[in-house]
Amino acid sequence: MNLLELNVPQKIRQQEDSNPLIGLLTTLRRQWLPATIVFVGVFGISAYLASRQKPLYEASGELIFKVDRAARLTGIGDEEKKQTNLQTEARVILSAPVVELAVKSLDPAFKDIDITDGLSVIPSPDTNILKVSYQSENPKEPAEVVNALMKSYIANDLQANQAESVTARKFILSQLPNVEKDLVDSELALRRFKEKNRVTALAQESSSSIGVVIGTDKQITDLKAQISNLEASIRAMRSRLGISTNQATLLSTLSASEPVKQTFAELQKVEQQLAVQSTQYSDGHPIIKRLKRQQTTLQTLLQQRVAEVIGGGKSINSKDLQVGGLDLALMSDLVKSEINRSGLQQQLDTLERSLNTYSDRLRVIPKLEQEQQSLERKIAVNRITYESLLKRLQEVQLVENQKVSNARVLSSAVEPTQPIASKLKSNLMMSGLLGLAVAIATAIALQSMDTLLRTTDDLERAFDSYPLLGVLPKFGRKWVGRQDAIVCAEPGSQISETYRMLQTKLEFLNANCPLKVILITSSVPSEGKSTVSANLAAIAAQLGKHVLLIDTDMRHPSQHAIWDIPHGLGLTDLLAGQTPEGSVIHTVIPNLNLLLAGKLPSNTLSLSLLKSQRMSALMEKWADIYDYVILDTPPLLPVADAMVLSKQADGVLIVARPELLSSPDASVAKKLLDKSDINVLGLVANGATPRVYYKYRHYAPTESSKKLKRLKPS
């Protein structure tokens, strides 16, 4: 609800938390004195040292570097050499050998001077030029140092180049024989490989072999088709003749022999005569006998003629010789077909052997190519290495014989006539920036070591889970009325309005169950809890509420001083049963009764009295009689009295004072409250200096406004 909003606007707090610049300004405001002292000290010392500086003289020279070294002059060398690394060369110029060589060439007075302090070597952008500069209080020294340094660098570079060339030449000469031997060995290995595997050009061989294989395979297919046709024709002719091919061959051969034909004709003639005569004569007849003798003689002669034609060991029935002209032509065709088939079969066998030979070669060629390529790669690598070493040897010998540096003097240094521009203004500016930086760092360091909660915002962050119910301003002691009971002396003042707002917020915290017993405490002593208790009780009484204010701080009671009442009997006497209730309760203003702490008991006795049944009974009684019972208790951290009494209160109000309460104490107090399951109503910032309060102080009545001038924050 709106009544629970803080007295400081929420937007201002959010800006201060989120804006680091506001946080820095706050830190500087808090630590302004040490920060100012540090700034003045650092700036003063720096300005004094800057004003004491003597004028400096500066001389500069330039060195230009070649893209290549001697190779650019000779035309021999890599075309892709990179430009000289100017940053590296700048470090070389500032190296100890070059500086020592330059110092040796200078006046002996330079031996005790470290010239590197005034030296600077800067590369010129987008060029191969180095600018060498030297500053000194003596106008004659800069030019001498710069020129000597550039000469010593060139001399050192020549010496380094020659030394590198000699070392490179020796190394190359030591490697050349080995590389040459590797090249010869690899070439010899390739030659042996070709001789062993009968290799000339594997790529061409592979291509031609593939063509041969394809052609041979086609020929084989054609021959197989022809043979198949001939075999079918041969089978048909055999079936018709009823003889084998061999028999057909023999008969065909005999049919072509004239002696066999004549003898066979004579035999047939005798056999015909014998057949005719056998019908007329008996077997014993001389004619029959003569014809049989002729038949036998002719058969024998026929077999002889057959043997002469077809060779010995083969015989043929004379009946088989009785072949007609048609059968004889068919037998001739059969013999020819068989001869053709045999010839084609031989061609087929030859082609298949050739095909197998080429196929086997083709299967070996990939492996041979791999081996050949491996050998050729070795030869190529060895040849490149060998040729590269020869080329490098020539380059190194040329560089070794030439006295050319990779840099030359573009412009020599000239003795300056005027000192360089004074840097007093820039030094003073740098001194101011340095002082400001150190001052800010000092303020931040001091602030980080400061554990006190300085502002209301710090209090809110420390007690982040509790609402801030009010911000009570800081005021002085010189005002009219009783000490610290300002609401009684100035009921119309803005401070009194602040307490009224606090009391109103407490009423609205729980409208369904009004607060009756309110315990007011703090984390540590001196945070103003007793003052807040007294003024809050007085405001409630002024608003017509019947209020009982009880001082339960038995060790350091203060309500008697606030209300200017003698310290006498009080709560301890009442709890001990030593005095009646009516004799210890005082009416300080209308509607406000006060119960003092009483005699000071021991710590153990005070805690036992507060935890007694008598105390509980009295609290229940007073809660029924009064509208408000306000308990002014001891702080949380030193003693346990507040924690014991909190069990009998409807709520606890925490009073915290900026610049008194530390962050660790606030953290411990908050943890103690959170773990005790206590109803914490909220937080009251006491003794703060909120801008909002003084912004609206003109709204107070005229007389009160005049008196408020005396209540300005101390």
C-alpha positions in Angstrom: 0.0 0.0 0.0 1.1 3.6 -0.5 1.5 4.3 3.2 4.4 1.8 3.3 6.4 3.7 0.7 9.7 5.2 1.9 10.2 8.8 2.7 13.0 8.9 0.1 11.6 8.5 -3.4 12.0 5.0 -4.9 13.3 6.3 -8.3 16.1 8.2 -6.7 17.3 5.0 -4.9 17.0 2.9 -8.0 19.1 5.4 -9.9 21.8 5.5 -7.2 21.9 1.7 -7.1 22.1 1.2 -10.9 24.2 4.2 -12.0 27.9 3.6 -11.2 28.6 7.3 -11.6 26.3 8.3 -8.8 27.9 5.6 -6.7 31.3 7.0 -7.4 30.2 10.5 -6.6 28.7 9.3 -3.3 32.0 7.6 -2.5 33.9 10.8 -3.3 31.5 12.8 -1.2 32.1 10.5 1.8 35.9 10.4 1.4 36.4 13.9 0.1 39.1 14.9 2.7 41.6 12.0 2.1 40.9 12.1 -1.6 41.6 15.8 -1.7 44.8 15.4 0.3 46.0 12.6 -2.1 45.1 14.6 -5.2 46.9 17.7 -4.0 50.0 15.7 -2.9 50.3 13.7 -6.2 49.6 16.7 -8.4 52.0 18.9 -6.5 54.9 16.4 -6.6 54.3 15.6 -10.3 54.0 19.3 -11.2 57.2 20.1 -9.3 59.1 17.3 -11.0 57.8 18.4 -14.4 58.8 22.0 -13.8 62.3 20.9 -12.9 63.0 19.1 -16.2 65.7 20.6 -18.4 65.2 21.3 -22.2 65.8 18.3 -24.4 67.4 18.2 -27.9 66.5 15.6 -30.4 68.1 14.3 -33.6 66.8 11.7 -36.0 68.1 9.6 -38.8 66.5 7.1 -41.2 67.4 3.6 -42.3 65.8 2.1 -45.4 65.6 -1.7 -45.8 65.6 -3.8 -49.0 62.9 -6.3 -49.7 65.6 -8.9 -50.3 69.2 -9.1 -49.3 72.0 -9.7 -51.9 69.6 -11.8 -54.0 68.0 -8.6 -55.2 71.3 -7.4 -56.6 72.3 -10.7 -58.2 68.9 -11.7 -59.5 69.2 -15.0 -57.8 66.9 -16.1 -55.0 63.3 -16.8 -54.2 60.8 -14.5 -55.8 58.4 -14.9 -52.8 60.7 -13.7 -50.0 58.9 -11.6 -47.5 59.7 -8.1 -46.5 62.0 -7.5 -43.6 60.3 -7.4 -40.3 60.9 -3.9 -39.2 59.8 -4.6 -35.6 62.5 -7.2 -35.4 65.1 -4.9 -36.9 64.1 -2.2 -34.4 64.9 -4.6 -31.6 68.2 -5.5 -33.2 69.2 -1.8 -33.3 68.5 -1.5 -29.6 70.3 -4.7 -28.7 73.4 -4.7 -26.5 75.9 -5.7 -29.2 74.9 -2.9 -31.6 74.7 -0.3 -28.8 78.1 -1.4 -27.4 79.7 -1.1 -30.8 78.2 2.4 -31.2 79.4 3.5 -27.8 83.0 2.3 -28.7 83.0 4.6 -31.7 81.8 7.6 -29.6 83.6 9.8 -27.2 84.9 8.0 -24.1 82.5 10.1 -22.0 79.6 8.0 -23.3 81.0 4.8 -21.7 79.3 5.8 -18.4 76.0 6.8 -20.0 73.2 4.4 -20.9 72.2 5.8 -24.3 69.2 3.4 -24.6 67.2 5.6 -22.2 67.0 8.4 -24.8 66.8 6.1 -27.9 63.7 5.4 -29.9 63.3 3.3 -33.1 60.0 3.7 -34.8 58.9 2.1 -38.1 57.3 4.4 -40.7 53.8 3.2 -41.7 53.5 1.5 -45.1 57.3 1.8 -45.8 60.5 -0.1 -45.2 62.0 2.8 -43.3 63.0 2.9 -39.6 63.4 6.3 -37.9 66.1 6.3 -35.2 65.9 9.2 -32.7 67.9 10.2 -29.6 67.1 12.8 -26.9 69.7 14.5 -24.7 70.2 17.7 -22.7 73.4 18.3 -24.7 72.6 19.5 -28.2 75.7 17.8 -29.7 75.1 14.3 -28.4 71.8 13.3 -30.3 73.3 13.5 -33.8 76.5 11.7 -32.8 74.7 8.9 -31.1 72.2 8.4 -34.0 74.8 8.3 -36.7 77.1 6.0 -34.7 74.2 3.7 -33.9 73.2 3.4 -37.6 76.8 2.7 -38.7 77.2 0.1 -36.0 73.9 -1.6 -37.0 75.1 -1.7 -40.7 78.4 -3.1 -39.6 76.8 -5.7 -37.4 74.4 -6.6 -40.1 77.2 -7.2 -42.6 79.1 -9.4 -40.1 75.9 -11.3 -39.4 75.2 -11.8 -43.1 78.7 -13.1 -43.8 78.6 -15.4 -40.8 75.3 -16.8 -41.9 76.6 -17.3 -45.4 79.7 -19.2 -44.3 77.6 -21.4 -42.0 75.1 -22.1 -44.8 77.8 -22.8 -47.4 79.5 -25.4 -45.1 76.2 -27.0 -44.4 75.2 -27.2 -48.1 78.6 -28.7 -49.0 78.2 -31.3 -46.4 74.8 -32.3 -47.6 75.4 -32.3 -51.4 77.2 -35.7 -51.6 74.5 -37.5 -49.7 71.8 -35.9 -51.7 73.6 -36.7 -55.0 74.1 -40.3 -53.9 70.4 -40.6 -53.0 69.4 -39.3 -56.5 71.7 -41.8 -58.3 70.4 -44.7 -56.2 66.8 -43.8 -56.9 67.5 -43.6 -60.6 69.3 -46.9 -60.6 66.4 -48.5 -58.7 63.9 -47.3 -61.3 66.1 -48.7 -64.1 66.3 -52.1 -62.4 62.6 -52.1 -61.9 61.9 -51.5 -65.6 64.3 -54.2 -66.7 62.9 -56.8 -64.3 59.3 -56.2 -65.2 59.9 -55.5 -68.9 58.4 -52.0 -68.5 58.8 -49.2 -71.0 55.6 -47.2 -70.9 53.0 -48.6 -68.5 50.3 -46.2 -69.5 50.6 -46.9 -73.2 50.9 -50.6 -72.5 47.8 -50.6 -70.4 45.8 -48.8 -73.0 47.0 -51.1 -75.9 46.5 -54.2 -73.8 42.9 -53.2 -73.1 42.3 -52.8 -76.8 43.8 -56.2 -77.6 41.8 -57.9 -74.9 38.5 -56.4 -76.2 39.4 -57.4 -79.8 40.4 -60.9 -78.8 37.3 -61.4 -76.8 35.2 -60.5 -79.8 37.1 -62.9 -82.0 36.6 -65.7 -79.5 32.9 -65.0 -79.4 32.7 -65.2 -83.3 34.8 -68.4 -83.4 32.6 -70.1 -80.9 29.6 -69.2 -82.9 31.2 -70.6 -86.1 32.3 -73.8 -84.3 28.8 -74.3 -82.9 27.3 -74.0 -86.4 29.8 -76.5 -87.9 29.2 -79.0 -85.1 25.5 -78.9 -85.8 26.1 -79.5 -89.5 28.5 -82.4 -88.8 26.0 -84.0 -86.5 23.3 -83.8 -89.2 25.6 -85.4 -91.9 26.7 -88.2 -89.5 23.1 -89.0 -88.8 22.3 -89.2 -92.5 25.3 -91.3 -93.5 25.3 -93.5 -90.4 29.1 -93.5 -90.2 31.6 -91.8 -88.2 33.7 -88.9 -89.3 36.8 -91.1 -89.5 35.1 -93.6 -91.7 33.8 -90.9 -93.9 37.3 -89.6 -94.2 38.7 -93.0 -95.1 36.0 -93.7 -97.7 36.4 -90.3 -99.2 40.1 -90.9 -99.5 39.7 -94.3 -101.1 37.1 -93.0 -103.5 39.7 -90.6 -104.8 42.3 -93.4 -105.4 42.3 -94.8 -109.0 44.1 -98.2 -108.2 41.5 -98.9 -105.4 38.7 -97.9 -107.8 40.0 -100.2 -110.6 40.6 -103.1 -108.3 37.2 -102.6 -106.6 35.6 -102.5 -110.1 37.3 -105.8 -111.1 36.3 -107.4 -107.9 32.7 -106.4 -108.4 32.8 -107.8 -112.0 34.2 -111.2 -110.8 31.6 -111.3 -108.0 28.8 -110.7 -110.6 30.1 -113.5 -112.8 30.4 -115.8 -109.8 26.8 -115.0 -108.9 25.6 -115.8 -112.4 27.7 -119.0 -112.8 26.6 -120.2 -109.4 23.1 -120.5 -110.7 24.3 -122.9 -113.4 27.2 -124.8 -111.8 27.9 -126.3 -108.5 30.7 -125.2 -106.2 33.1 -127.8 -107.4 32.9 -126.8 -111.0 36.1 -125.5 -112.5 34.6 -122.2 -113.5 33.2 -121.6 -110.0 36.6 -122.5 -108.5 38.4 -120.2 -111.0 36.1 -117.3 -110.2 36.5 -117.8 -106.5 40.2 -117.8 -106.9 40.0 -114.5 -108.8 37.7 -113.1 -106.1 40.1 -114.0 -103.4 43.0 -112.6 -105.3 41.2 -109.3 -106.1 40.1 -109.0 -102.4 43.6 -109.4 -101.3 44.8 -106.9 -103.9 42.1 -104.5 -102.8 43.2 -104.7 -99.2 46.7 -104.0 -100.3 45.6 -101.0 -102.4 43.5 -99.7 -99.4 46.5 -100.2 -97.1 48.7 -98.2 -99.5 46.2 -95.4 -99.5 45.1 -95.2 -95.8 48.1 -96.8 -94.2 48.7 -100.1 -92.5 46.8 -101.3 -89.5 43.5 -100.1 -90.9 41.0 -102.2 -92.6 37.8 -101.5 -94.3 34.9 -103.7 -95.5 34.7 -103.9 -99.2 30.9 -103.3 -98.9 31.6 -99.9 -97.5 33.3 -99.0 -100.8 30.0 -99.3 -102.5 29.1 -95.7 -102.1 26.9 -93.8 -104.4 27.7 -90.5 -105.8 25.4 -88.5 -103.6 26.7 -90.2 -100.4 30.2 -89.6 -101.6 29.6 -85.9 -102.0 28.0 -85.8 -98.5 31.0 -87.6 -97.1 33.3 -85.1 -98.7 31.3 -82.2 -97.2 31.4 -84.0 -93.8 35.2 -84.3 -94.0 35.6 -80.7 -95.0 33.3 -79.5 -92.2 35.3 -81.5 -89.7 38.5 -80.0 -91.0 37.1 -76.5 -90.7 35.9 -77.2 -87.2 39.3 -78.4 -86.2 41.0 -75.4 -87.7 38.6 -73.0 -85.9 39.1 -74.8 -82.6 42.8 -74.3 -82.9 42.3 -70.6 -83.6 40.0 -70.5 -80.5 42.6 -72.1 -78.3 45.3 -69.7 -79.5 43.1 -66.7 -78.9 42.1 -67.8 -75.4 45.8 -68.3 -74.5 46.5 -64.8 -75.8 43.6 -63.4 -73.9 44.7 -65.0 -70.6 48.2 -63.6 -71.2 47.0 -60.1 -71.7 44.6 -60.3 -68.8 47.3 -61.5 -66.4 49.4 -58.5 -67.5 46.6 -56.1 -67.0 46.1 -57.3 -63.5 49.8 -56.7 -62.7 50.0 -53.3 -64.3 48.4 -51.3 -61.4 50.9 -52.7 -59.0 53.7 -52.0 -61.3 52.4 -48.4 -61.9 52.3 -47.9 -58.1 55.8 -49.1 -57.6 57.0 -47.1 -60.6 55.3 -43.9 -59.3 56.9 -44.4 -55.9 60.3 -44.7 -57.5 59.7 -41.7 -59.7 58.6 -39.6 -56.7 61.8 -40.4 -54.9 63.7 -39.4 -57.9 61.8 -36.1 -58.2 62.2 -35.3 -54.5 65.9 -36.1 -54.6 66.4 -34.1 -57.9 64.5 -31.1 -56.5 66.6 -31.2 -53.3 69.8 -31.6 -55.2 69.0 -28.7 -57.6 67.8 -26.5 -54.7 71.0 -27.1 -52.8 73.1 -26.2 -55.9 71.0 -23.1 -56.3 71.4 -22.1 -52.7 75.1 -22.8 -52.8 75.5 -20.3 -55.7 73.4 -17.7 -53.8 75.4 -18.2 -50.6 78.7 -17.9 -52.4 77.6 -14.7 -54.0 76.4 -13.2 -50.7 79.5 -14.3 -49.0 81.7 -12.6 -51.6 79.6 -9.4 -51.5 79.7 -6.8 -48.8 76.1 -5.6 -49.1 73.9 -4.9 -46.0 70.1 -5.3 -46.0 69.8 -1.6 -45.0 71.4 1.7 -45.8 71.4 5.1 -44.4 68.6 7.1 -46.0 69.3 10.3 -44.1 71.9 11.1 -41.5 71.2 12.9 -38.2 71.9 16.6 -38.0 72.8 18.5 -34.9 69.6 20.2 -33.6 69.6 24.0 -33.1 66.5 24.3 -31.0 65.2 22.1 -28.1 62.1 20.1 -28.7 58.8 21.6 -27.7 58.2 21.9 -23.9 55.9 19.3 -22.5 55.1 21.3 -19.3 51.4 21.7 -20.2 51.0 18.1 -21.1 53.0 17.0 -18.0 50.8 19.2 -15.8 47.7 17.7 -17.4 49.0 14.2 -16.9 49.9 15.1 -13.3 46.3 16.2 -12.8 44.9 13.1 -14.3 47.3 11.0 -12.3 46.3 12.8 -9.1 42.7 12.4 -9.9 43.1 8.7 -10.6 45.0 8.1 -7.4 42.5 10.2 -5.4 39.6 8.2 -6.8 41.4 4.9 -6.1 42.2 6.1 -2.5 38.5 7.0 -2.0 37.3 3.7 -3.3 39.9 1.8 -1.2 38.9 3.7 1.9 35.2 3.2 1.1 35.7 -0.5 0.6 37.4 -0.8 4.1 34.6 1.3 5.7 32.0 -1.1 7.1 29.7 1.6 8.5 26.3 2.0 6.9 26.4 5.7 5.9 23.0 6.4 4.4 19.4 5.3 4.5 20.0 3.3 1.3 22.8 1.4 3.0 20.4 0.5 5.8 17.8 -0.7 3.3 20.3 -2.9 1.6 21.4 -4.3 4.9 17.8 -5.1 6.0 16.6 -5.8 2.5 13.6 -7.9 3.5 12.1 -5.4 5.9 10.2 -2.3 4.8 11.5 1.1 5.6 8.6 2.7 7.6 10.2 6.0 8.4 13.3 8.2 8.1 13.8 10.4 11.2 16.1 13.4 10.7 19.2 14.3 12.6 18.8 17.3 14.9 20.8 19.2 17.5 20.3 19.4 21.2 19.5 23.1 21.5 15.7 23.2 21.3 12.9 24.2 23.7 11.3 21.4 25.7 12.3 18.2 27.3 15.4 16.6 26.0 14.7 14.1 23.1 10.9 14.3 23.5 10.6 16.7 20.6 7.0 15.8 19.6 5.9 17.2 23.0 7.8 20.5 22.6 7.0 20.9 18.9 3.7 19.0 18.2 3.2 21.0 15.0 6.8 20.6 13.6 7.6 18.6 10.5 9.6 16.2 12.8 6.4 15.5 14.7 4.6 14.9 11.4 7.3 12.3 10.6 6.4 10.4 13.8 2.7 10.7 12.9 3.4 9.2 9.5 5.2 6.3 11.3 2.4 5.8 13.7 -0.2 5.8 10.9 1.8 3.3 8.9 1.9 1.0 12.0 -1.9 1.2 12.2 -2.3 0.2 8.6 0.2 -2.7 8.7 -2.5 -5.1 9.8 -6.0 -3.5 9.7 -7.8 -6.8 10.5 -5.7 -7.5 13.6 -4.5 -4.2 15.2 -1.1 -4.1 16.8 -1.3 -3.8 20.6 2.2 -4.7 21.9 5.0 -3.1 19.9 8.6 -3.9 20.8 11.2 -1.3 19.7 14.9 -2.4 19.6 18.1 -1.8 17.7 21.1 -3.8 16.7 23.7 -2.0 18.8 23.6 0.6 21.5 23.2 4.4 20.9 21.0 4.1 17.8 18.2 6.1 19.4 15.6 3.3 20.1 14.6 4.9 23.4 14.1 8.3 21.7 12.0 6.7 19.0 10.0 4.8 21.7 9.3 7.9 23.7 8.3 10.1 20.7 6.2 7.3 19.1 4.4 6.8 22.4 3.8 10.5 22.8 2.5 10.9 19.2 0.0 8.0 19.8 -1.1 9.6 23.0 -1.6 13.0 21.2 -3.8 11.2 18.8 -6.0 10.1 21.6 -4.7 6.6 22.1 -4.2 5.2 25.6 -0.5 4.2 25.7 1.8 2.5 28.2 5.5 3.0 27.6 7.7 0.4 29.4 11.5 0.8 29.8 12.7 -2.8 29.8 16.4 -1.9 29.4 17.4 -2.7 33.0 21.1 -2.3 32.4 21.1 1.1 30.7 17.6 2.7 31.3 17.0 6.1 29.7 13.3 6.8 29.8 13.6 8.6 33.1 16.1 11.0 31.6 14.0 11.6 28.5 10.9 12.5 30.6 12.9 14.1 33.4 11.6 11.7 36.1 13.8 10.5 39.1 15.0 7.0 38.6 13.2 5.0 41.2 11.0 2.0 41.5 9.9 0.3 38.3 9.4 -2.9 36.3 11.9 -5.0 38.2 10.3 -4.1 41.6 6.9 -4.9 40.2 8.0 -8.3 38.8 9.7 -9.1 42.1 6.4 -8.3 44.0 8.1 -5.6 46.1 5.7 -2.7 45.1 2.1 -2.4 43.9 1.4 -1.6 40.2 -0.1 1.8 40.9 2.9 3.2 42.6 5.4 2.5 39.7 3.3 3.7 36.7 3.6 7.5 36.0 1.5 9.7 33.8 3.9 11.9 31.8 1.4 13.5 29.4 -2.3 12.9 28.9 -3.0 9.4 27.7 0.6 8.3 28.1 1.7 6.2 31.1 5.4 5.4 31.8 6.8 2.3 33.6 10.5 2.8 34.4 13.0 -0.1 34.5 13.5 0.0 38.2 16.5 -1.2 40.2 19.4 -2.7 38.3 19.5 -6.5 38.8 22.2 -8.9 37.7 22.1 -10.1 34.1 20.7 -13.5 35.1 18.1 -12.0 37.3 16.9 -9.5 34.6 16.5 -12.3 32.0 14.6 -14.6 34.5 12.3 -11.7 35.5 11.4 -11.0 31.8 10.7 -14.7 31.2 8.6 -15.2 34.3 4.9 -16.0 34.4 4.4 -12.7 36.2 5.7 -10.8 33.2 3.4 -12.7 30.9 0.4 -12.1 33.0 1.1 -8.4 33.3 1.6 -8.1 29.5 -1.8 -9.8 28.9 -3.4 -7.4 31.4 -1.8 -4.3 29.9 -2.7 -5.3 26.4 -6.4 -5.4 27.4 -6.3 -2.1 29.2 -4.2 0.1 26.8 -4.5 0.7 23.1 -0.7 0.4 22.7 1.9 -1.1 24.9 5.4 0.1 23.7 8.4 -1.8 25.0 11.8 0.0 25.0 14.2 -3.0 25.0 18.0 -3.4 25.1 19.8 -3.9 21.7 19.7 -7.3 20.0 23.4 -8.1 19.9 24.7 -7.4 23.5 21.9 -9.3 25.4 19.0 -11.6 24.8 16.3 -9.5 26.6 14.8 -8.2 23.3 14.6 -11.8 21.9 12.8 -13.0 25.0 10.3 -10.1 25.1 9.6 -10.4 21.3 7.6 -13.6 22.0 5.1 -11.5 24.0 4.9 -8.7 21.4 2.7 -8.4 18.3 5.5 -7.0 16.3 9.1 -5.7 16.4 10.2 -2.4 15.1 14.0 -2.1 14.3 15.7 1.3 14.8 18.9 1.8 12.8 21.2 4.8 12.8 23.4 5.6 9.8 27.1 6.2 10.5 26.8 4.2 13.7 25.7 0.8 12.6 28.2 -1.4 10.7 27.4 -3.8 8.0 28.6 -6.9 9.9 26.5 -6.0 13.0 23.4 -5.4 10.8 23.9 -8.8 9.1 24.2 -10.6 12.4 21.1 -8.9 13.8 19.1 -9.7 10.7 20.1 -13.3 10.7 19.1 -13.5 14.4 15.7 -12.0 13.7 15.1 -14.3 10.6 16.0 -17.4 12.5 13.8 -16.6 15.5 10.5 -16.5 13.6 9.7 -13.0 14.9 7.1 -10.7 13.3 9.3 -7.8 12.2 7.1 -4.8 11.4 9.8 -2.8 9.6 12.8 -0.5 9.9 13.1 3.1 11.1 16.2 5.1 10.0 17.0 7.4 12.9 19.4 10.3 12.7 19.5 10.4 8.9 19.6 13.5 6.7 17.0 12.9 4.0 16.7 15.7 1.4 12.9 15.1 1.2 12.4 16.2 4.9 14.0 19.6 4.4 12.4 20.0 1.0 9.0 20.1 2.7 9.9 21.7 6.1 8.3 25.0 4.9 4.9 23.2 5.1 5.1 23.3 8.9 3.3 26.1 10.9 5.1 29.4 10.9 6.3 29.3 14.6 7.4 25.7 14.2 9.3 26.6 11.0 11.2 29.3 12.8 12.1 26.9 15.6 13.1 24.2 13.0 16.0 26.4 11.9 17.6 25.5 15.2 17.0 21.8 14.4 19.0 21.8 11.2 21.1 18.6 10.9 24.3 18.6 12.9 
